Amino acid sequence: MQSAGSGWGNGLLGVIIFSGSLPATRVAVGGFSALFLTSTRAVIAALIGLAVLGLLRQARPAMHDLASLAIVAIGVVVGFPLLTALALQHITSAHSIVFIGLLPLSTAIFGVLRGGERPQPLFWLFAVLGSATVAGFALSHDGSASLTGDLLMVAAIVLCGLGYAEGAALSRRLGGWQVISWALLLALPLMVPVVIWTWPPIWSGVSAPAWIGLAYVSIFSMFVGFIFWYRGLALGGIARVGQLQQLQPFFGLALAGLLLHEPVAWSMIAATVLVVACVFFARRFA
């Protein structure tokens, strides 16, 4: 019971931190290219991870863990940040946040495939209903909709779910912050050349909010959030604790409206409420 409670607590902290990721990315892509933003946030987070690993004298992962770490890196270090940054060049962060409603289903599917979990049949019923709600919203004639942006967000959600489930399974052996640290270091040789290649020729046009957005996604979205999130998934169960992402659209929509002054249409709120209801029932049968 204590382990489950700790899993829920850590998972909730991770969700709260991740809720600011899309609004911060939306701000940051106003000053930086998607490739520069993706690679720079990874490099900054990797340097933080390297410092912590060295300070705490952590042993290197075993050779058989490298494949799993590579999957984590592809999913959450490269795939999700890059695809969401590209998507946010076509859609608002408020619109993109609704797609987070797909993450519990994506994470649960990969929790079965990669983590060996077996939720009850009713879990899948409510998980699919929630995903259908998100798909219906994406295909609606919302003023901020874009087919390109929507497809990029769907691809991002698939890769993110894979990275979440793989990292959670690996965290049971290595620990949550160790997993994201080693995954970041594994991606570092690829990310550094991209930073150099996409280095902005002029910095004077980069606004203060863009710098703040870059700092947030580098420190909190790319490192601190994963400390709590992977620990939560490992302790409480990937499919079960993954359902806490039902709260992320609410937090994210509030941030998009309050900080970015983006319009939050009634259809966005209605879709989010329906998704949350479906995922709530899915959680009971996970």
C-alpha positions as CSV (number, residue, x, y, z in Angstrom):
1,M,0.0,0.0,0.0
2,Q,2.8,2.4,0.8
3,S,4.5,1.5,-2.5
4,A,1.3,2.2,-4.4
5,G,0.7,5.4,-2.5
6,S,4.2,6.6,-3.3
7,G,3.7,5.6,-6.9
8,W,0.6,7.8,-7.2
9,G,2.3,10.7,-5.4
10,N,5.4,10.6,-7.6
11,G,3.3,10.2,-10.7
12,L,1.1,13.2,-9.9
13,L,4.2,15.4,-9.4
14,G,5.5,14.2,-12.8
15,V,2.2,15.0,-14.5
16,I,2.1,18.5,-12.9
17,I,5.6,19.2,-14.2
18,F,4.9,17.8,-17.7
19,S,1.8,19.9,-17.9
20,G,3.9,23.0,-18.6
21,S,5.9,21.3,-21.4
22,L,3.6,22.1,-24.4
23,P,2.9,25.7,-23.5
24,A,6.7,26.2,-22.8
25,T,7.5,24.5,-26.1
26,R,5.0,26.7,-27.9
27,V,6.7,29.8,-26.5
28,A,10.2,28.5,-27.3
29,V,9.5,27.7,-30.9
30,G,8.8,31.4,-31.4
31,G,12.5,32.0,-31.0
32,F,14.2,28.8,-31.9
33,S,13.9,26.2,-34.7
34,A,12.3,22.9,-33.7
35,L,15.6,21.0,-34.3
36,F,17.6,23.5,-32.3
37,L,15.1,23.4,-29.4
38,T,15.0,19.6,-29.4
39,S,18.7,19.1,-29.5
40,T,19.6,21.9,-27.1
41,R,17.1,20.8,-24.4
42,A,18.5,17.3,-24.7
43,V,22.1,18.5,-24.3
44,I,21.4,20.7,-21.3
45,A,19.5,17.9,-19.6
46,A,22.3,15.4,-20.4
47,L,24.9,17.6,-18.8
48,I,22.7,17.8,-15.7
49,G,22.3,14.1,-15.7
50,L,26.0,13.6,-16.2
51,A,26.8,15.8,-13.2
52,V,24.3,14.0,-11.0
53,L,25.5,10.6,-12.0
54,G,29.1,11.6,-11.3
55,L,28.3,13.3,-8.0
56,L,26.4,10.2,-6.8
57,R,29.0,7.8,-8.3
58,Q,26.4,5.6,-10.2
59,A,27.6,2.4,-11.9
60,R,27.2,2.2,-15.6
61,P,24.2,0.2,-16.9
62,A,24.8,-3.3,-18.1
63,M,25.2,-4.0,-21.8
64,H,21.8,-5.7,-22.0
65,D,20.1,-2.5,-20.8
66,L,21.5,-0.4,-23.7
67,A,18.7,-1.5,-26.1
68,S,16.0,-0.4,-23.6
69,L,17.9,2.9,-23.0
70,A,18.0,3.5,-26.7
71,I,14.2,3.0,-26.9
72,V,13.7,5.5,-24.1
73,A,16.0,8.0,-25.9
74,I,14.1,7.6,-29.2
75,G,10.8,8.0,-27.4
76,V,11.2,10.8,-24.9
77,V,14.5,12.4,-25.7
78,V,14.2,12.8,-29.4
79,G,10.8,11.7,-30.7
80,F,8.3,13.4,-28.5
81,P,10.2,16.7,-28.1
82,L,10.9,17.0,-31.8
83,L,7.5,16.0,-33.1
84,T,5.6,18.2,-30.6
85,A,7.9,21.2,-31.5
86,L,7.1,20.6,-35.2
87,A,3.4,20.2,-34.4
88,L,3.3,23.5,-32.4
89,Q,4.4,25.4,-35.5
90,H,1.0,24.4,-37.0
91,I,-1.4,24.3,-34.0
92,T,-1.8,26.1,-30.7
93,S,-0.6,24.5,-27.4
94,A,-4.2,24.4,-26.2
95,H,-5.2,22.3,-29.2
96,S,-2.2,20.0,-28.8
97,I,-2.8,19.5,-25.1
98,V,-6.0,17.6,-25.9
99,F,-3.9,14.9,-27.6
100,I,-2.3,14.2,-24.2
101,G,-5.6,12.3,-23.6
102,L,-4.2,9.6,-25.8
103,L,-1.1,9.1,-23.7
104,P,-2.7,6.8,-21.0
105,L,-3.8,4.4,-23.8
106,S,-0.5,4.6,-25.6
107,T,1.4,4.0,-22.3
108,A,-0.9,1.2,-21.3
109,I,-0.5,-0.6,-24.6
110,F,3.3,-0.5,-24.4
111,G,3.0,-1.4,-20.7
112,V,1.5,-4.7,-21.9
113,L,3.9,-5.2,-24.8
114,R,7.1,-4.1,-23.0
115,G,6.2,-4.3,-19.3
116,G,4.2,-7.5,-19.1
117,E,1.1,-5.9,-17.5
118,R,-2.3,-7.3,-18.1
119,P,-5.2,-4.9,-17.4
120,Q,-8.8,-6.2,-17.3
121,P,-10.9,-6.1,-20.5
122,L,-13.1,-3.2,-19.3
123,F,-9.9,-1.1,-19.0
124,W,-9.5,-1.3,-22.8
125,L,-13.1,-0.4,-23.4
126,F,-12.9,2.9,-21.6
127,A,-9.3,3.5,-22.9
128,V,-10.5,3.2,-26.5
129,L,-13.6,5.3,-25.9
130,G,-11.3,8.1,-24.5
131,S,-9.1,7.8,-27.5
132,A,-12.0,7.9,-29.9
133,T,-13.1,11.2,-28.2
134,V,-9.7,12.6,-28.8
135,A,-9.7,11.5,-32.5
136,G,-13.2,13.0,-33.0
137,F,-12.0,16.3,-31.6
138,A,-8.9,16.3,-33.8
139,L,-11.0,15.7,-36.9
140,S,-13.5,18.4,-36.0
141,H,-13.5,21.8,-37.7
142,D,-11.8,23.5,-34.9
143,G,-10.3,26.9,-35.9
144,S,-6.9,25.9,-34.6
145,A,-6.8,22.5,-36.2
146,S,-4.2,21.4,-38.8
147,L,-3.9,18.0,-40.3
148,T,-0.1,18.2,-40.3
149,G,-0.1,19.3,-36.7
150,D,-2.6,16.6,-35.6
151,L,-0.6,13.8,-37.3
152,L,2.6,15.0,-35.8
153,M,1.0,15.0,-32.3
154,V,-0.4,11.4,-32.8
155,A,3.1,10.2,-33.8
156,A,4.5,12.0,-30.8
157,I,2.0,10.3,-28.5
158,V,2.9,6.9,-29.8
159,L,6.7,7.4,-29.3
160,C,6.1,9.0,-25.9
161,G,4.0,6.0,-24.7
162,L,6.7,3.7,-25.8
163,G,9.4,5.7,-24.0
164,Y,7.3,5.9,-20.8
165,A,6.6,2.2,-20.6
166,E,10.1,1.2,-21.5
167,G,11.6,3.6,-19.0
168,A,9.3,2.5,-16.3
169,A,10.1,-1.1,-16.7
170,L,13.8,-0.3,-16.7
171,S,13.4,1.9,-13.6
172,R,12.5,-1.1,-11.6
173,R,16.2,-2.1,-11.9
174,L,18.1,1.1,-12.4
175,G,15.9,3.8,-10.7
176,G,13.9,6.6,-12.4
177,W,16.4,9.4,-12.5
178,Q,19.2,7.0,-13.6
179,V,17.2,5.8,-16.5
180,I,16.5,9.3,-18.0
181,S,20.1,10.3,-17.2
182,W,21.6,7.4,-19.1
183,A,19.1,7.8,-22.0
184,L,20.1,11.4,-22.3
185,L,23.8,10.5,-22.3
186,L,23.2,7.8,-24.9
187,A,21.6,10.5,-27.2
188,L,24.2,13.1,-26.5
189,P,26.6,12.2,-29.4
190,L,23.7,12.7,-31.8
191,M,22.3,15.8,-30.2
192,V,25.6,17.9,-30.0
193,P,26.2,17.9,-33.8
194,V,22.5,18.9,-34.3
195,V,22.9,21.8,-31.9
196,I,26.0,23.0,-33.9
197,W,24.3,22.5,-37.2
198,T,21.2,24.4,-36.2
199,W,22.9,27.1,-34.2
200,P,21.1,30.4,-34.8
201,P,23.2,33.0,-36.7
202,I,21.6,35.9,-34.8
203,W,20.6,35.9,-31.1
204,S,19.2,39.4,-30.8
205,G,15.8,38.4,-32.0
206,V,15.2,35.8,-29.4
207,S,12.8,37.0,-26.8
208,A,13.0,36.5,-23.0
209,P,9.9,34.2,-23.0
210,A,11.6,32.0,-25.6
211,W,14.6,31.6,-23.3
212,I,12.4,30.9,-20.4
213,G,10.5,28.2,-22.4
214,L,13.9,26.7,-23.4
215,A,15.0,26.6,-19.8
216,Y,11.7,25.0,-18.6
217,V,11.7,22.2,-21.2
218,S,15.4,21.5,-20.6
219,I,15.4,21.3,-16.9
220,F,11.9,20.3,-15.8
221,S,10.4,18.6,-18.8
222,M,13.5,16.8,-19.9
223,F,14.9,15.8,-16.5
224,V,13.2,16.7,-13.2
225,G,9.7,15.5,-14.4
226,F,11.1,12.1,-15.3
227,I,12.6,11.6,-11.8
228,F,9.0,11.5,-10.4
229,W,7.2,10.0,-13.4
230,Y,9.4,6.9,-13.9
231,R,9.5,6.3,-10.2
232,G,5.7,6.6,-10.0
233,L,5.2,4.2,-13.0
234,A,7.6,1.7,-11.6
235,L,6.1,1.6,-8.1
236,G,2.4,1.9,-8.9
237,G,2.1,0.1,-12.3
238,I,2.5,1.5,-15.8
239,A,-1.1,1.2,-16.9
240,R,-2.5,2.2,-13.5
241,V,-0.4,5.2,-12.7
242,G,-0.3,6.2,-16.3
243,Q,-3.9,7.1,-16.0
244,L,-2.9,10.2,-14.0
245,Q,-2.2,11.8,-17.3
246,Q,-6.0,12.4,-17.3
247,L,-5.2,15.5,-15.3
248,Q,-2.6,16.8,-17.6
249,P,-5.0,18.3,-20.2
250,F,-6.7,20.3,-17.4
251,F,-3.4,21.7,-16.1
252,G,-2.1,22.3,-19.6
253,L,-5.2,24.1,-20.9
254,A,-5.2,26.3,-17.8
255,L,-1.6,27.3,-18.4
256,A,-2.2,27.9,-22.1
257,G,-5.1,30.2,-21.3
258,L,-3.5,32.0,-18.4
259,L,0.1,32.4,-19.5
260,L,-0.2,32.4,-23.3
261,H,-3.7,33.9,-23.6
262,E,-4.6,31.3,-26.1
263,P,-8.3,30.7,-26.8
264,V,-9.6,27.7,-25.0
265,A,-12.7,26.7,-27.0
266,W,-15.7,25.0,-25.4
267,S,-15.0,22.0,-27.7
268,M,-11.5,21.6,-26.2
269,I,-12.9,21.6,-22.7
270,A,-15.8,19.2,-23.6
271,A,-13.3,16.8,-25.2
272,T,-11.0,16.9,-22.3
273,V,-13.9,16.3,-19.8
274,L,-15.0,13.2,-21.8
275,V,-11.5,11.9,-22.0
276,V,-11.0,12.3,-18.3
277,A,-14.2,10.5,-17.6
278,C,-13.2,7.6,-19.8
279,V,-9.7,7.3,-18.3
280,F,-11.1,7.6,-14.8
281,F,-13.2,4.4,-15.4
282,A,-10.3,2.8,-17.2
283,R,-8.1,3.3,-14.1
284,R,-10.5,1.3,-12.0
285,F,-10.0,-1.8,-14.2
286,A,-6.3,-1.4,-14.8
